[in-house]
Amino acid sequence: MSEEYEEILVYMDFNSKVEDDLFSVDKEFKIVGIDTDEPVLQLGNQVFQGEWKDTSGTHVMFEEGDCLRTDPLFSETPEKQMYYTCKTDKMLHMSRIFVNPKENQSDVPIEVESNVEDKV
């Protein structure tokens, strides 16, 4: 059984400095509500809330790849080349938020269901 997924590229603008190591390829992130007005993003132990905004102009996204051909105009062949991926006129403006645990968690009764019958 093959799992289907959809890839979405999103231009995000952060209102504060975010550590570069949070954006490394091997770091995992969680995003909730990408199709809502205010999605939430978790990068490491930091949480951000987003707001969709129109951009002034168009943002163009590129992917990095190997240089497959050379241009005689340049004397050196670049190690990597950028290839057009897509464009957008929307951005997700992210603001850092702080999440606190709910109070009175110990007051909430915990119910445990079991499908095992007791034998006497």
C-alpha positions as CSV (number, residue, x, y, z in Angstrom):
1,M,0.0,0.0,0.0
2,S,1.6,3.3,-1.1
3,E,1.1,6.4,1.0
4,E,0.0,9.5,-0.9
5,Y,1.1,13.0,0.2
6,E,1.0,16.5,-1.2
7,E,4.1,18.8,-1.1
8,I,3.4,22.5,-0.3
9,L,6.0,25.2,-0.5
10,V,5.3,28.1,1.8
11,Y,7.2,31.4,2.1
12,M,7.5,32.2,5.8
13,D,8.6,35.5,7.3
14,F,9.6,35.5,11.0
15,N,9.2,38.7,13.1
16,S,12.2,37.7,15.3
17,K,15.6,36.1,15.0
18,V,15.4,32.3,14.7
19,E,18.5,30.2,15.2
20,D,20.0,28.9,12.0
21,D,20.4,25.4,13.3
22,L,16.6,25.1,13.6
23,F,16.4,25.1,9.8
24,S,18.9,22.4,9.1
25,V,17.7,19.6,6.8
26,D,17.8,16.9,9.6
27,K,15.6,18.9,12.0
28,E,12.0,17.9,12.2
29,F,9.1,20.4,12.5
30,K,5.4,20.3,13.1
31,I,2.8,22.5,11.5
32,V,-0.8,22.4,12.4
33,G,-3.6,24.1,10.5
34,I,-1.7,25.0,7.3
35,D,-5.0,25.5,5.6
36,T,-6.4,27.8,8.3
37,D,-6.1,31.6,8.9
38,E,-3.6,31.2,11.8
39,P,-1.4,28.0,11.4
40,V,0.9,27.0,14.2
41,L,4.5,25.9,13.7
42,Q,6.8,24.1,16.1
43,L,10.6,24.3,15.4
44,G,12.5,22.5,18.0
45,N,11.2,23.8,21.3
46,Q,10.0,27.1,19.8
47,V,6.4,27.7,18.8
48,F,5.2,30.3,16.2
49,Q,1.7,31.4,15.1
50,G,1.2,32.5,11.6
51,E,-0.9,34.9,9.7
52,W,-1.3,34.9,5.9
53,K,-0.5,38.2,4.2
54,D,-0.2,39.5,0.7
55,T,3.3,40.3,-0.4
56,S,4.4,43.5,-2.1
57,G,5.6,41.9,-5.4
58,T,6.2,38.3,-6.1
59,H,8.4,35.9,-4.2
60,V,10.2,33.4,-6.4
61,M,11.5,30.0,-5.1
62,F,14.4,28.1,-6.4
63,E,15.9,24.7,-5.7
64,E,19.6,24.0,-5.6
65,G,21.1,21.5,-8.0
66,D,24.2,20.4,-9.8
67,C,25.5,22.5,-12.6
68,L,24.7,20.5,-15.8
69,R,25.9,23.0,-18.4
70,T,28.4,25.8,-18.6
71,D,28.0,29.3,-19.9
72,P,30.8,30.5,-22.1
73,L,30.4,34.0,-20.6
74,F,31.8,32.9,-17.3
75,S,35.4,31.7,-16.9
76,E,34.6,29.3,-14.1
77,T,31.8,26.7,-13.9
78,P,29.8,27.2,-10.7
79,E,29.6,24.2,-8.3
80,K,25.8,24.5,-7.9
81,Q,23.0,26.0,-10.0
82,M,19.6,27.3,-8.9
83,Y,16.5,26.1,-10.7
84,Y,13.1,27.8,-10.7
85,T,10.5,26.0,-8.6
86,C,7.5,28.2,-8.2
87,K,6.3,31.8,-7.4
88,T,3.8,33.2,-4.8
89,D,2.2,36.4,-3.9
90,K,1.3,35.2,-0.3
91,M,3.5,34.8,2.7
92,L,3.0,33.3,6.2
93,H,4.1,35.9,8.7
94,M,5.2,34.0,11.9
95,S,5.3,35.4,15.4
96,R,6.8,33.6,18.4
97,I,4.3,32.5,21.0
98,F,4.8,30.8,24.3
99,V,2.7,27.7,25.2
100,N,1.9,27.0,28.8
101,P,0.5,23.8,30.2
102,K,-3.2,23.8,31.2
103,E,-3.7,24.5,34.9
104,N,-5.5,21.8,37.1
105,Q,-4.4,18.9,34.9
106,S,-4.4,16.7,38.0
107,D,-8.1,17.5,38.6
108,V,-9.1,15.9,35.3
109,P,-10.2,12.3,35.8
110,I,-8.5,9.8,33.6
111,E,-10.7,7.1,32.2
112,V,-9.1,3.9,31.0
113,E,-11.0,1.5,28.8
114,S,-10.1,-2.1,28.6
115,N,-11.4,-4.8,26.3
116,V,-10.1,-7.5,28.6
117,E,-12.7,-9.2,30.7
118,D,-11.8,-10.3,34.2
119,K,-12.1,-14.0,34.8
120,V,-13.0,-15.2,38.3
